[in-house]
């Protein structure tokens, strides 16, 4: 590939402060951070009021039902936002608005079909296998209603649109809307002395509000950018001109499905193997670990558009520099956050969710360590996906899932809840090494010594 004249890659040398790519990446991440900081506060607040209002056992039931719904929603959801970035970036760059609209019709169709199928699957599984996940039998009817909220979780196309047009601030506010509704509605339920059913209603409304906000924001940005001019819902040849798009969306969807093993499998397995109390403790531990590592992890969604633009421009040197500097910055921030967890974690748990949840601290330390390893590796998978090597990322997920799931179940059975933390760290280390190897090979094949765009 060659670098088109005027494509504007940042200078090859110079200080970090003059690195325009890194500054833009940090600017987009900071937009997300503004909303995610509030999101973290509201998210922890929602867990705190639910934990204090329900107690550890009933709170465990709530998080098991919610986690199951999230898992089904994410399994059903095609990662069409990645297709919007991968194929939409060159279409907009070359001013092919008609092709871009066909791409959106295709991804919206994927979203709609997967949302309906996902909801049907969620209701069926909840009704047939709810008790196997640790739900009391009397909660199954309410759970079957709650899982229909996965309809509002399948919002991949508007997510891709907002990332494509650099409206990361709206993405951040979408998360904040959901967390705020969950927290404030939950606080009202707690004050009124409501039980599990009332908290399920509050959390359902939060999911719906977040999904509706995201869809409206994506449509508004398309309209403001003139990208809906001449829009029509009907039309054939949706994938014409997008070579490999079916393989791309299937691969990225399967990749994300495998990633669920690390985001939701721990909570569901803890509930099935150890009971609702341990599921509640694991969910609290994971929530705190995610919140404390969030500032560094926000670079992940922000780097995708930058890599897509640089790859389209053929600027291998800038890709290399961006990855090195962003990984170092994110890793240092994450390591500092891990030290904060080690020093203050028990106190924070006691103050926010109560003394009965301090037992989550040991597993929280291991979950944070695993998250930090993942943050040091954060640019690796986006590079593979953005450069058309999603298959390599998928193979890593396949092998890591094959390692993590049996290890998780074995350690839960032999070591108890802390075994889930050990399994998470082991899998994170494996993923780091396994992603690094194909990235090194890609740079070797692409050429371009550091400091010079490939020509």
N, C-alpha and C positions, 0 to 999 in steps of 0.2 A: 504494500500500500504506500501511497505517497501523501504528503501533506499538502492540501490545496492552498494556493496563495490566499493570504488573508484570513486563514482559519483561526489565527490568534492563539497558538499555544504559548504558555508562559515561558519566560526565559529559562535557558537550561541551567544557568548558574545563578548564584545570589543567595541572599539570606532567606530564611523561612518567612520573614515578614514581607518580603517582596514576591513571594510565590503566589501568583494570582489564583492558580488552581486550588492550592491549599486554603487560601483565604476564602474563596467562594464555597468550598466544601464546608469550612467552619461556619461561614455565614448561614448556609442552609441548615446545618446541624443546629446552630443557635436558634434559628426560627422554630425548629422542632423542640428545642430545649425549653423555650419560653412556655409553650403549651404543655410539654411533658413534665415540667416541674410542677405545674398545677395538677396535671394528671396524676403524678406520683402522690401528691398530697391528698387529693380527693380519693385516689385508689386505696391508699392506706387508711384513710378515714372511713371509706365504705367497709373495708374489712374489719376495722376496729369496732364500728357500731354494730355490725352483724355478729362479730365474735362476742362482744359484751352482751348483746341482746339475746342471743340464742344459747350461749354456752358452747363448750368445745364439741359435744356430741352432735347437737343439731346444726351447728356451724359446719361440721364435717359433712353432713348430708347436703347442705346448701352448696358447698364448694364442689362436691362430687357431681351434683346435677349440673351445675354451671360449667364445670370442666368438661364433662361429657358433651354438652351442647357446643362448646367451643371447638372441641376435637372434631365433631361431625361437620360443623360449619367449615372448618379449615380443610378437612378432607374433601368435602364437596366442592370447595372453591377452587376453580382453575386459577393459577397465578397469571391471569391475563394482563395484570399490570406490567409484568415483565415483557410480554409481547408488545404492549403499547409502547414501552421504551425501546425495545430492540428494533421493531419495525416502524414505529412512528417517528423516531428521531430522523432517519434519512428521508422519510416522506415529507416531513415539515421542512427540513433543510433544503430539499429540492422543490419546495412549493407544490407538492402533489396533494392538494387538498382532497380531491376525490378519492385517491387511494387511502388517505388517512381516515376519511369517513367510512370507507368500506372496512378498514381495520377495526374501527370502533363498533360498527354493526356486528362484526364477527365476535368481538370480545364481549359485547353486551349480550349476544345470544348465548354464549358460553355461560355467562354469569346467571342468566335467567333459568336456563335448563338445570344447571348444577344447584341453584338455590331450591328449586322445586323438588328435585330428586333427593337432595340432602335433607330437606324437611321430612319427606316421606320416610326416608331411612331412619332418621332420628326418632320419629314417633314410633315406628315399628320396633326398633331395638329397645327403646325405653320401656315399651309395654311388655316385651318378651323377656328381656334380660336385666331389667333394672336392679332386682335384688342381688344379682351376681356382682354388681359394682358396689355393693354395700348400702344400697338404699333400703330403708324399711318399706315393707309391702304397702303400707297405708299412704306412702308418699308418691307411689308410682303414677296415679292419675294426674296429680299436680305436675309431676315431672314431664308427663307426656304433653301437657299444655305448654310448659316452659320451653321445651326443646324446639317448638315452632319458631322461637326467636332467632334460630340460625338463618332464617330468611333474610334478616337484616345484617348478617355478617358477610354475605357474599357481595362484596362491593369492590372487586378488584379493578374494574375498568375506571371508575372515578379516581381510585387511588393512583393508577398509572397516569391519568390525565394531569392530576395535580403535581405529580413528581416531574412530569415532562415539561410543564410550564413553570417550574420552580416555585409553586405555591406550597412550600413545606409548612408555612405558617397555618394554612387551613387544615392540613393534615394533623398538625399538632392540636388545633382547636377541636377537631373531630374527636380525638381521644379524650380531651378534657370535657367535652359535652357529656359523653357517656359516663365518665368517672364522676362528674359533678352530680348528675341525676342519680346515679347509684348511691352516692354518699348522702345527698340531701334527702332523697326519698327514704333511704334506709334510716336516717336519723329520725324522721317523722314516725316511721314504723316503730323504732325503738322507744321513742317518747310515748307512743300510744300503747305500748305493751304488746305489739303484734308478734305473731309467731312465724314459723317457717313459711307458711303460705303467703303472708304479707310481704316478707322479704323477697320471695320469688317474684311477686308482682312488681316490686320496686326495681329489681334487677332486670326484669323483662323490659320495662319502660326505658331503662337506661340503654339497653342494647338497641332498641328501636330508634331512640332519639339519635344515637351516634350514627347509625346506618343512614337514616333519612338526611341528616346534616351533610354527610359525605356525598351522597348522590346529588343533592341540590347544589353543593359547592362545585362539584365537577362540571355539571351542566352549565352553571353560571360562568365559569372560566372559559369553557368552550365558546359560549355565546359572546363574551367580551372580546375574545381573540378573533372573532369572525370565522371561526372554524365550523360553525353550523350553517353557514350560508349555503343554500341549496340542499340542505339535509333532507333525506328521505329514508324511511325505515325499511322500505322494500328495495330489493335489488339482488341480483345473483352475483356469482363469482367473488364471494367474500374473501377468499384466500388467494385469488389471482394476483400475481406480482409480489407475493410474500413467500419466497421459497423456503421450505422446511418449517413452516409455521406450525403445522400439526404436530410434528415431532417435537418442536420446541415447547409447545404448551403441555403436551403429555409428559415430557421429561421434567419440566419445572414443577408440574403438579405432583408427580410422583415424588420428586425430590422434597417438596414441602410436606407431603404426607408422611414421608419417612422422618422428617424433622420433628413431627408431632411426638415421636417417641421421646424426645428430650423435653418438650414443653408440657405435655399433658399426661404422658404415660406414668410418670412418677406418682402423681396424685391419684390416678385411677388404680394403679397397682397397690399403692399403700392402703387404699380403701378396701380393695378386694382381699389382700393378704393379711392386713393388720387391723382393719376396722376404721370406723369414721373418725375416732379421736386422732389416730396417726395420720389419716388423710388431712385433717384440719391442721395439724402441726406442720406437715410437709407443705401444704398450700401457703401457710403463713411464712414459712422459711423461704419458699421460692419467691413469694411476693416481695419480701424485704430484700432478698438477694438481687432480684431484677431491678428494684427501685434504686438501690445503691450503685449498681453498675450502669444504669440507664444513660447518664451523660456521655459515656464513651460509646455505648452501643448506638447512639443516635447518628453516628457517622455512617452506619451501614446503609440506611435508605438514601442518605444524601450522596453517597459515592456512585450509585448506579447511573444517574444521568451524566455525571462527569466522565465515567468510563465509556459510556455509550458514545459521547461526543468525541472523545479522544480516539477511540477505535475507528469511528467513521472517518476521522481525519488522518488516520494512520500514524499518529504520534506516539510511538512506542516509548521513547525516552521520557515523555511527560507522564505516561502511565506508570512507568517504573518509579519515577520520583514521587508521584502522588501516593502510590501504594506504600513506599518505604516511610515517608514522612507521616502519613496519616496513621499507619500501624503503630509507629513509635509513640506518637502523641496519644492515641487511644489507649495503648497498653500502659503507659505511665499513669494516666488518669485512673484507669481501672485498678492498677496495683495500689494506688493511694486509697481508693475507695475500699479495697480489701483490708487495708490496715485499719481504716475507720470501723469496719464491721468487727474486726477482732477486738478492738478497744471498747467499743460502745454498744455492741450488738445486744447483749443481755439487758442492759439498762433500757434501750429503746423498746425492746419487746415488752418489758414489764410496764413501761409507761403507756405505750400505745394500745396494746391488746390485752394486757393483764398478766398477772403472775402465772396463771395456769398455762400460758403459751410460751413461757421461758424455756420449756423443754424442747422447743424447736431450734434453739441456738446451736447445738452441735452439728446438726445436719445443715443448718444455714451456712456455717463456715465452709463446709465442703462444696456446697452449691455455688457459693461466691467464688471459690477457687476455680471451679470449672468454668464459670462465666468469664473470669479474667483470662483464662487460656483462650477461650473463644474470641474475646475482644482483641487480643494480640493478633489473631488470625483473621480479623474481620474482612480485610479487602480481598482475600483469596478467592472465596466462592463468587462474589460479584464479578471479579475479573473473568473467571471461567465462563460464567453465564453471559456476560456482556460481549465476549469474543466468540460466541458460538460453540463453546465447549461445555454446554450444560450436561452432556453425557458423562463427562469426567466427574463433575460435581455429584451427579446421581450415583455413580459407582461408589464414591466415597460414602454417601449417605446409606447406600445398601449395606456396605461392609460395616459401617459404624453402628447401624441399627442391629445388624446380626450380632455384633459384639455387645451392645448396650442392653438390649432387652433380656437375654438370658442372664447376663451378669446382674442386672437389676433384680430380677426375680430370685436369683440364687442368694444375693446378699440381703435382700429383704427377709428371706426365709431364715438365713443363718445369723445375721448380725442385727436384724431389726431395722428401724427407720434410718439410722445413720448409714446403713449399707446403700441406700439410695443416693446419698451424697458421694460415697466412694465410686459408685458406678458412673455418676455424672462426670466426675473429674477424669476417670479413666477414658471415657468416650471422648471428652473434649481434647485430651492429649492425642488420641488416635486421629481425630478429625484434623487437627492442626498439621500433623506430619503428612497425612494422606492428601490434604489439599495443597500443601506446599510443593510437593514433588511435581505434579502436573503444571503448576504455575512456573516453576523453574524451567521445565521443558519448553513451555510456551515462549518464555523470554529468549531461551537459547535458539529456538527456531525462528523467532521474529527478527532477530538481529537488532541492530541499532545500539551501539555502545552508549553507556550512560552519558548524557549530556548532548546527544545528537538525535534529532528525529530520524526515523527510518526513511530511507529514500529508495 
